[in-house]
Amino acid sequence: MTPRSVNPLSRDKLESLTTKRLLAYLRSLQQCEESIETSDWNEDEVASVTGIIFKASDEWKLQHNLVKAVLAERPNIE
């Protein structure tokens, strides 16, 4: 079994998603593992996977910030 990953999306793609889908993408990001040091995966398994795997990566932080920024522009639902 390989580590679960999240594909990075551009800001344009994130903005085109519905709010429901954007929240699902945020949940996927939040379910990433903290770091390789705290995971059960070895470096060879991780190297074979494309996408975002760990929250400790710069790519995860960038995607998380982008999603939060796009969500901040959406109207709140009561």
N, C-alpha and C positions, 0 to 999 in steps of 0.2 A: 504494500500500500504506500502511496506517495503522500507527502504533506499536502494539505488543502491550501489552495492559493486563490487570490482575488486578482482579477485582471485590472490594471490601472486604466482609468478613463480620462479623456480630456475634459476640460471645463465645458466645452460646447456639448459634448455628449451627456455630461451630468445635467446640464441645464435642459436638455431635451427630454429627460426622464420625468415621469410623473412623480409627484411627491411620495406616493406609496412605494414606487420602485426605488426612489432615492433613499428612502428610509430602510428598505431591504438591503440596499448596497451598503449603507452605513453599518447595519447589523453584521453583514458579512465581514466588513473591515474589523469590527469590534471583536469578532470571533477568532481573529488571527492569534497565533501564539505570541507570547511576550518576546522571546528571543531564542536563538538557537541553543544558547547555554541552558535554558530551562525546558527545552523540548526533548522529545524522545528520538528525534531525527538526527542522523549523522550528516556530515557535510556533503558526502557523495549523493545522498538522497535529495538534499535540498538543491544542490547544483543542477540536478536534472529537471527541476520544476521552473516554469516561467510564471511570472506574476508576483504579487505581494504575499509573503508568508508570515513575516514577523513584524510586530508593532515597533520593534526597536529600529527598523530600517527607516532611512530618510524618505524612501518612496511611500511608505505607509503614512508617515507624518504629513507629507504633501497631500496625498489623497484624502486623508481625514480632514485636513484644513480646507481643502477644496469643497468637499461635501458639506461641511458645516457652513461655509460661506454661501453656497448655493441655497441651502436650506434657510439661511437667515434672510434671503431675499423673497422667500415664499410667504404668502399670507398665512396667518395662524388660523386654525380651525377651532371653533369653540365647541 
